[in-house]
Amino acid sequence: MPYNRIRLEGLKNKIMSAEDAAVLIKDGMTVAASGFTPSGYPKAVPLALAKRAESGEDLGITLLTGASVGDELDGELSRAGIIKRRFPYQTHNDIRNEINGGQIMFQDMHLSHLPQYMKYGFFGDIDIALIEALAITENGGIIPTTSVGISPTAVQLAKKVIVEINTSQPIELEGTHDIYIPENPPNREPIPIINPDDRIGTPYIPCNPSKIGAIVFTDIKDKVRPLGAIDEDSKAISWYIIDFLQHEVKMGRLPKNLLPLQSGVGSVANAVLGGLVNSPFTNLACFTEVIQDAMLDLIDAGKVKVASGAALTPSEEGLQRLHKEIKRYAPFLVLRPQEISNNPEVIRRLGVLAMNTAIEIDLYGHVNSTNIMGSQMMNGIGGSGDYTRNAYISFYTTVSTAKKGNISSIVPMVSHVDHTEHDVMVVVTEQGIADLRGTSPTERARRIIENCAHPDYKPMLKDYFNRALKAKTKYEPQLMAEALSWHQRYLETGSMKTITS
């Protein structure tokens, strides 16, 4: 074993097997784990914990993580029936099914809120912090791997800390982290980030060595998600955004190198950011949550001066590329706690350009980014609200239809509201772009229908809107029962196209 990754000699007697470390986790405990969409999460100890439950032990925990994590944590523990409560975000099919089936109690939360809620005591005591690490410093500090997330807060609050040192993670990641933990009110001070590349903390998570109850070595790699190929729809969305940004520069509302960029999770978000590789923009800065493959492309193209985020979230191919070229990429990277990467104060100060994805968008600019047909949790709001509410310009992107054209992503009324019309500035589909700034509700509706709706649904949406205008209320006209019937008709027939006036 590479014992030199434990630089505090007195901690080497804490090395043990994953099975022995898992014994520290008891029924009814609250466990706060590292991991963020899904990288840098613990793997060996959760696998050992699942075996205990599979052997018949009655075991249930509350699990908090920064964001989504991989199968070794969310998957194995949900299949074993161990997770009873889960916060604040997930993307795993098994845990999603348990949430929607009522077996796991889940609260969808803004990611910036979770660390401070933990510190305020809203979740009670944190019994165990379960943290993946590169190494432990000479003073007991924990150096994270590919994500930071809630790890600093978990270590600060936990009664006991279990550290998984993952030797598959390149040691060259050391130095990319910037750990800063704000005080609670009334002692909280302004976060001193003026530029996206400012470093304000330590390159490790401070930890009292006496709190470390176990150290486990593992070499299990992150189970990262694949990213879809950049298709024509994604290219079109990206082109509309780039054209819009060029216009904002021409109008004097943005500098030539733009303002710091944020892009959400997933294939469409990755493709939108990737479109900047062939744009005229240079010397870009990113202040975001996740650093995906497109960010590596931008670094390779010499377009980016800094990429600040809470996690490295590449595809499998991107992960191999990152590991192989880590010495080249590391100088561009800053990994922060999500309480900082998603902090409203910092986002507002920097003037972040926020680009996030929607499940559906309605005529007046309300966005649903979490629930399918209003009741089935998909993944969660993540950090999209943190950025949208505080952005210099907030964009929402979606392909105009889903389910092979049987669903319109532009609807009269969203089935669940995550982001209101007050915060959504620009809507983009492969059909076009709608700038909603400075518009009334009826003006927004006309722009969204005309520019963003798919041709198959545009006549239906126009007909609906024109009839709604004849109703008594003219400000934000809706035919309430009919608006909701779009979703009901899909549930009954499998298509929104069957709707008639």
Secondary structure, 3 states (H helix, E strand, C coil): CCHHHECCHHHHHHECCHHHHHCCCCCCCEEEECCCCCCCCCCHHHHHHHHHHHCCCCCCEEEEECCCCCHHHHHHHHHCCCEEEEECCCCCHHHHHHHHCCCCEECCCCCCHHHHHHHHCCCCCCCEEEEEEEEECCCCCEEECCECECHHHHHHHCCEEEEEEECCCCHHHCCCECECCCCCCCCCCCCCCCCCCCCCCECCECCCHHHEEEEEEECCCCCCCCCCCCCHHHHHHHHHHHHHHHHHHHCCCCCCCCCCEEECCCHHHHHHHHHHHHCCCCCEEEECCEECHHHHHHHHCCCEEEEEECEECCCHHHHHHHHHCHHHHHHHEEECEHHHHCCHHHHHHHCCEEEEECCEEECCCCEECCEECCCEECCCCCCHHHHHHHCCEEEEECCCEECCCCEECEECCCCCCCECCCCCCEEEECCEEEECCCCCHHHHHHHHHHHHCCCCCHHHHHHHHHHHHCCCCCCCCCCHHHHHHHHHHHHHHCCCCCCCC
